[in-house]
Amino acid sequence: MSSIRRSVQVMELLARKSPLGVRAVATQLALPLGSVHRLLLDLEQEGIAERTPGGEWELSFRLLEICGLQLERIALPALCRPFAEKMAETTGETVNINALSGKHGVCIDKVRGNQGMQLDMRIGARGSLHCGGAGKAMLAFMTESEQREVLDGPLPAFTVKTITDAGVLEAELQRIRERGYSIDDQEVVLGVYCVSVPIFDAMARPVGAISITGPSLKAPGPEVLPLVEMLNEACGHVSRRLGFRGTWPAVAIEAKQ
């Protein structure tokens, strides 16, 4: 039996019957006492299990945090869909819903508009955070250390408009934080523009973004504000449903240290 399978069995048992001592876990799972002890120490080191004052074992809240992140990603499409349908109908452009996954954004849902040239990402497609509306909207509100990982890594060009200089990108992220929305000026596909606003969770962390994408010109300023207002309504509602209690719109949120 693999160590991963044994770890899952231990976690499931603790979820049902904790707190339990090492010997009780080993007996109920018919596993060697030494193996169970090592597994519990490994789980403790990863913050998954912890010891009670009496020396027995139980699951920690780290597992709840991990499950919560997955539940948020599952909930996002259902929460965003009604707003996405309304925005696509109003603008005629495609509305993409993205979730943050490590150093990438993942398209988890979309509603196509009726205009011709659009950035038609397939559901499940991953995009870089250094370019595109949704990617930059999420990156701008990540922690400085997380931003630095992206800034110090490769910044590949997809078009002549893609930002590939770390200093230029850093300045762009500051502007996004100040105005609360990001603009994609043909950074991923020439002729396609995008405006995007991030979604936050209960810890005020960016977990996703909604973008309006299409062939109409989008640039910072009064002309794009009607789209920003629609996105702020949608992303504000979804963020609050995910437990966010900060001020809105996102312009008031500063990237954390």
C-alpha positions as CSV (number, residue, x, y, z in Angstrom):
1,M,0.0,0.0,0.0
2,S,1.4,3.4,-1.0
3,S,2.1,6.1,1.6
4,I,-0.4,8.4,-0.1
5,R,-3.2,5.9,0.3
6,R,-2.2,5.3,3.9
7,S,-2.2,9.1,4.5
8,V,-5.7,9.4,3.1
9,Q,-6.9,6.6,5.3
10,V,-5.5,8.2,8.4
11,M,-7.0,11.6,7.5
12,E,-10.4,10.0,6.8
13,L,-10.3,8.1,10.1
14,L,-9.4,11.3,12.1
15,A,-12.1,13.2,10.3
16,R,-14.7,10.6,11.6
17,K,-13.4,9.7,15.0
18,S,-10.7,12.0,16.3
19,P,-9.0,12.6,18.6
20,L,-7.2,9.3,18.5
21,G,-3.9,8.0,19.8
22,V,-1.3,6.5,17.5
23,R,-2.1,2.9,18.6
24,A,-5.8,3.4,18.1
25,V,-5.2,4.7,14.5
26,A,-2.9,1.8,13.8
27,T,-5.3,-0.8,15.2
28,Q,-8.4,0.5,13.4
29,L,-6.6,0.7,10.0
30,A,-4.6,-2.5,10.5
31,L,-1.3,-0.7,9.8
32,P,2.1,-1.0,11.5
33,L,2.4,1.3,14.5
34,G,5.7,2.7,13.3
35,S,4.3,3.6,9.9
36,V,1.3,5.3,11.4
37,H,3.5,7.3,13.7
38,R,5.7,8.5,10.8
39,L,2.6,9.4,8.7
40,L,1.2,11.5,11.6
41,L,4.5,13.3,12.0
42,D,4.6,14.1,8.3
43,L,1.0,15.3,8.4
44,E,1.8,17.5,11.5
45,Q,4.8,19.0,9.7
46,E,2.5,20.0,6.8
47,G,-0.1,21.4,9.1
48,I,-2.7,18.8,8.3
49,A,-2.8,17.0,11.7
50,E,-2.0,18.2,15.2
51,R,-1.7,16.8,18.7
52,T,-4.2,17.6,21.5
53,P,-2.9,18.5,25.0
54,G,-3.5,14.9,25.9
55,G,-1.2,13.6,23.1
56,E,-3.9,12.3,20.8
57,W,-4.2,13.3,17.1
58,E,-6.8,15.2,15.2
59,L,-7.0,17.1,11.9
60,S,-6.0,20.8,11.9
61,F,-7.8,23.6,10.1
62,R,-5.2,23.5,7.2
63,L,-7.3,20.8,5.6
64,L,-10.4,23.0,5.8
65,E,-8.4,25.8,4.1
66,I,-7.4,23.6,1.2
67,C,-10.9,22.3,0.8
68,G,-12.2,25.9,1.0
69,L,-10.0,27.0,-1.9
70,Q,-11.4,24.2,-4.1
71,L,-15.0,25.0,-3.1
72,E,-14.4,28.6,-4.1
73,R,-13.2,27.6,-7.5
74,I,-16.3,25.3,-7.9
75,A,-18.6,28.1,-6.8
76,L,-17.2,30.8,-9.0
77,P,-18.9,29.7,-12.3
78,A,-22.4,29.5,-10.7
79,L,-22.0,32.8,-8.9
80,C,-20.6,34.6,-12.0
81,R,-22.8,33.1,-14.7
82,P,-25.9,35.4,-14.4
83,F,-23.8,38.5,-14.5
84,A,-21.7,37.2,-17.4
85,E,-24.9,36.4,-19.5
86,K,-26.2,39.9,-18.8
87,M,-22.9,41.6,-19.7
88,A,-22.5,39.6,-22.9
89,E,-26.0,40.5,-24.0
90,T,-25.5,44.2,-23.2
91,T,-22.1,44.6,-24.8
92,G,-22.2,42.0,-27.6
93,E,-18.7,40.9,-26.5
94,T,-17.4,37.7,-24.8
95,V,-17.3,37.6,-21.0
96,N,-14.7,35.3,-19.6
97,I,-14.6,34.0,-16.0
98,N,-11.1,33.1,-14.7
99,A,-9.8,31.5,-11.6
100,L,-6.3,31.9,-10.2
101,S,-4.3,28.7,-10.2
102,G,-0.7,29.2,-9.0
103,K,1.1,31.4,-11.5
104,H,-1.7,31.2,-14.1
105,G,-5.3,32.1,-14.7
106,V,-7.6,29.4,-15.8
107,C,-10.8,30.0,-17.9
108,I,-13.5,28.3,-15.9
109,D,-16.5,29.7,-17.9
110,K,-17.4,32.1,-20.7
111,V,-20.4,33.6,-22.4
112,R,-19.9,34.5,-26.0
113,G,-21.1,37.8,-27.4
114,N,-22.4,38.3,-30.9
115,Q,-19.5,40.3,-32.4
116,G,-17.1,38.8,-34.8
117,M,-13.5,38.9,-33.7
118,Q,-13.2,37.8,-30.0
119,L,-10.7,36.1,-27.7
120,D,-12.4,32.8,-27.6
121,M,-10.5,30.9,-24.8
122,R,-11.6,27.3,-24.3
123,I,-12.8,26.4,-20.8
124,G,-9.8,25.0,-18.9
125,A,-7.3,27.0,-20.9
126,R,-4.4,28.5,-18.9
127,G,-3.2,32.0,-19.4
128,S,-0.1,33.9,-18.2
129,L,-0.6,36.5,-15.4
130,H,1.8,39.0,-17.0
131,C,-0.5,39.8,-19.9
132,G,-4.2,39.9,-20.7
133,G,-6.9,41.6,-18.7
134,A,-7.8,38.9,-16.2
135,G,-4.2,37.9,-15.6
136,K,-3.0,41.4,-14.8
137,A,-6.1,42.1,-12.7
138,M,-5.3,39.2,-10.4
139,L,-1.6,39.7,-10.4
140,A,-1.9,43.4,-9.4
141,F,-3.6,42.4,-6.1
142,M,-1.4,39.4,-5.2
143,T,1.2,39.8,-2.5
144,E,4.5,41.5,-3.4
145,S,6.4,38.2,-3.0
146,E,4.0,36.5,-5.4
147,Q,4.2,39.3,-7.9
148,R,8.0,39.1,-7.7
149,E,8.0,35.5,-8.7
150,V,6.2,36.4,-11.9
151,L,8.2,39.6,-12.5
152,D,11.5,37.7,-12.1
153,G,10.4,34.8,-14.3
154,P,10.1,34.7,-18.1
155,L,7.6,37.2,-19.6
156,P,7.0,35.8,-23.1
157,A,5.6,37.9,-25.9
158,F,2.4,36.8,-27.6
159,T,2.1,39.9,-29.7
160,V,4.1,43.1,-30.2
161,K,1.9,44.7,-27.5
162,T,2.7,42.2,-24.8
163,I,4.6,43.7,-21.8
164,T,7.9,41.8,-21.5
165,D,9.9,44.2,-19.4
166,A,9.6,43.6,-15.6
167,G,9.9,47.3,-14.7
168,V,7.2,48.3,-17.2
169,L,4.9,45.6,-15.9
170,E,5.5,46.6,-12.3
171,A,4.4,50.2,-13.1
172,E,1.3,48.8,-14.9
173,L,0.4,46.8,-11.9
174,Q,0.5,49.9,-9.7
175,R,-1.8,51.7,-12.1
176,I,-4.2,48.8,-12.0
177,R,-4.3,48.9,-8.2
178,E,-4.9,52.7,-8.3
179,R,-7.9,52.5,-10.7
180,G,-9.2,49.1,-9.8
181,Y,-9.4,47.5,-13.2
182,S,-7.0,46.3,-15.9
183,I,-6.8,46.8,-19.6
184,D,-5.5,44.4,-22.3
185,D,-4.5,46.4,-25.3
186,Q,-4.0,43.6,-27.8
187,E,-1.5,41.8,-25.6
188,V,-2.7,38.3,-26.3
189,V,-4.3,38.6,-29.8
190,L,-3.9,41.6,-32.1
191,G,-7.2,43.3,-32.7
192,V,-8.7,42.1,-29.4
193,Y,-9.1,44.3,-26.3
194,C,-10.2,43.5,-22.8
195,V,-11.1,45.1,-19.5
196,S,-11.2,43.1,-16.3
197,V,-11.8,43.4,-12.6
198,P,-10.6,40.9,-9.9
199,I,-12.6,38.8,-7.5
200,F,-11.5,38.4,-3.8
201,D,-12.1,35.8,-1.1
202,A,-12.7,36.2,2.6
203,M,-9.0,36.9,3.2
204,A,-9.0,39.7,0.6
205,R,-6.9,37.5,-1.7
206,P,-7.5,37.6,-5.5
207,V,-9.1,34.2,-6.5
208,G,-10.4,35.1,-10.0
209,A,-11.4,37.8,-12.4
210,I,-14.2,38.6,-14.9
211,S,-13.3,40.2,-18.2
212,I,-15.2,41.7,-21.1
213,T,-13.3,40.9,-24.3
214,G,-13.8,41.9,-27.9
215,P,-12.8,44.1,-30.9
216,S,-13.9,47.4,-29.5
217,L,-11.1,49.7,-28.3
218,K,-10.7,49.8,-24.5
219,A,-8.3,52.2,-22.8
220,P,-8.2,53.8,-19.3
221,G,-10.6,56.7,-19.1
222,P,-14.2,57.8,-19.2
223,E,-15.2,55.7,-22.2
224,V,-14.5,52.4,-20.6
225,L,-16.2,53.2,-17.2
226,P,-19.6,51.8,-18.2
227,L,-17.9,48.4,-18.7
228,V,-16.0,48.8,-15.4
229,E,-19.2,49.6,-13.6
230,M,-20.8,46.4,-14.9
231,L,-17.7,44.4,-13.9
232,N,-17.6,46.0,-10.4
233,E,-21.2,45.1,-9.8
234,A,-20.6,41.5,-10.7
235,C,-17.2,41.1,-9.0
236,G,-18.3,42.9,-5.9
237,H,-21.3,40.6,-5.6
238,V,-19.3,37.5,-6.1
239,S,-16.6,38.6,-3.8
240,R,-19.1,39.2,-1.0
241,R,-20.6,35.8,-1.6
242,L,-17.1,34.3,-1.1
243,G,-16.9,36.1,2.3
244,F,-15.0,39.3,1.3
245,R,-15.9,42.1,3.7
246,G,-13.6,44.9,2.6
247,T,-14.4,48.1,0.8
248,W,-15.5,48.1,-2.8
249,P,-14.5,48.7,-5.6
250,A,-11.1,47.1,-5.5
251,V,-9.2,50.4,-5.9
252,A,-9.3,50.6,-2.1
253,I,-7.5,47.3,-1.6
254,E,-3.7,47.5,-1.4
255,A,-1.4,44.5,-2.4
256,K,-0.1,43.1,0.8
257,Q,3.4,42.6,1.9
